[in-house]
Amino acid sequence: MVKRSKPSKHSPNAVADRTAAVQAEIGKDPAYASVSPPLYLSSTYLWDDIETKGAYDYGRTVNPNRDALCKAIAALENGAGGVVTSSGMAAISTVLAMFTASDHIIAPHDCYGGTHRLLTHLHAAGKARVSFVDQNNAGALDAALSDNPKLLMIETPSNPLMRLVDIRTLSSKAKAAGALTVCDNTFLTPARQKPLDLGCDMVLHSTTKYINGHSDIIGGCVIGKTPELSESLAWWANCAGLTGAPLDAWLALRGLRTLHIRMDAQEANALALAQYLSKHKAVERVLYPGLKSHPQYKLAKAQQSGPGAMLAFEVKGGLETAKSVLSGIDLFQLAASLGGTESLICQPALMTHRGMSEDARAEAGIKDNLIRISVGLEDPADQIRAIEVALSKI
Ligand SMILES: *Cc1c(COP(=O)(O)O)cnc(C)c1O
């Protein structure tokens, strides 16, 4: 039997998510009836008269291509709306703009390196009050939640260690403490996890990654559960100039059409690679939510509709061993970022997470022998062969 993804509440006639993604804005061109949506690069738009502007007036504030992408992502996330931003970090900055310098913000201790750097420096400069917490440590989390928080930031699975947190529990605790919650859903996308359905108030993405899926734009978006939050996010993004470029939104919508089939295929490849690595004698441990050995395998099954296509593993040895695996590896591109059709490999301590202090990295458990892979769409036999050759060199 063919498995049908759950329909989105907001998608037209409640079609399956995959259908909604493929059909978003198709055949809706009001000017020339083009099947594919047109690209609107214009920075400004005509007014009807000095008192009446149309739906679009100025490109920083509103743009049809951003709107189309935002609507499509909001439908998949079951949100009311939001805003498409110039990057994932701009999406995070949009959320932070809603809070004052004295508002207490709780962030995961092992969040994305760029998020960690932004929050650390805003805090040091007195522009935000941030506490980094291991959100699986109930004592530490409850202590932070008792200090009048205004925002709880969630990121699951975490980057690069693939640790999960229980979104439903965290968002209900935050709600009880009077805080809003935002979840960074970049790693799984709405094709695998729907944070708003689990109780979050906002969900954000670096669309640079899986949503666009082809490693050729930088973009972001943030979606609110309610119309009020969505409007507030769009207001701040316009006010601070954080909205994204039309061409990037147009490309990201094109990428979104294949999100579900890309995720299905990349996830199947990731599972095969994780199983291969977990049996390899040069490998210390594999961190992948689709393996029974993952400490939160049960939570992954309950909270996610699949394990996704990101994995990490520790090689036996230290930095030198990791270096020898990564030097001259075939097929896997040595690069930061993730979520493209091509496989990428990186060493987080020196690459994606070098913005974090050594102490913060140690605290989060990011070791020098850790290697992260964004598993792409290549034939899985070729992927496994490339890893086999690289590991045989050590
Ligand atoms: C890449 C990434 C970001 C930042 O996104 P940019 O588009 O690079 O600004 C934020 N969170 C996660 C989990 C990411 O992987």
The ligand as an ORCA input file, in Angstrom:
! r2SCAN-3c Opt
* xyz 0 1
  C      22.202     26.522      9.172
  C      21.398     26.562     10.391
  C      20.964     27.783     10.925
  C      21.356     29.109     10.327
  O      20.882     29.259      9.026
  P      21.571     30.194      7.905
  O      20.666     30.046      6.742
  O      22.950     29.659      7.668
  O      21.618     31.578      8.469
  C      20.174     27.746     12.059
  N      19.839     26.581     12.643
  C      20.241     25.389     12.161
  C      19.836     24.135     12.863
  C      21.037     25.340     11.026
  O      21.445     24.150     10.556
*
